[in-house]
């Protein structure tokens, strides 16, 4: 029975050979994994670079659209303010014209009344 068991068990030499084969196989797998990891790393860097370029392009388009919208809004606001101030200035001109006319009419009318009162009180002789 011991002989049968010994025949089934591997010898030290066979174990060394198996160990060396496993080490070689592990080294081969390790090299393959490193190569695949390097390939994946390179591929990911390329994908990231492409995504970055796409994002830059998209952002520059978005900024250009935003810039044109701001220019349009600014122009529209400027035109609205110009119109508002033109109307306000015209309104002030009209109000001051009316005020001048009223003041002139009142002053002229007052002068006429004062002269009429003076003529009445002095009997029509000026300077008396």
QUIQUI-V389234 format. One line per field, one symbol per residue. phi: phi as a letter, one per 30 degrees, with the letter a starting at -180 (. if undefined). burial: # if it has 16 or more other ideal C-beta (glycine too) atoms within 10 Angstrom, else .. A space follows every 50 residues. Layout:
# QUIQUI-V389234
phi: ???
burial: ???
This chain:
# QUIQUI-V389234
phi: .dddddddddddddddddeddddddddddddddddddddddddddddddd ddddddddddddddddddddddddddddddddedddddddddeddddddd eddddddddddddddddddddcijcdic
burial: .................................................. .................................................. ............................
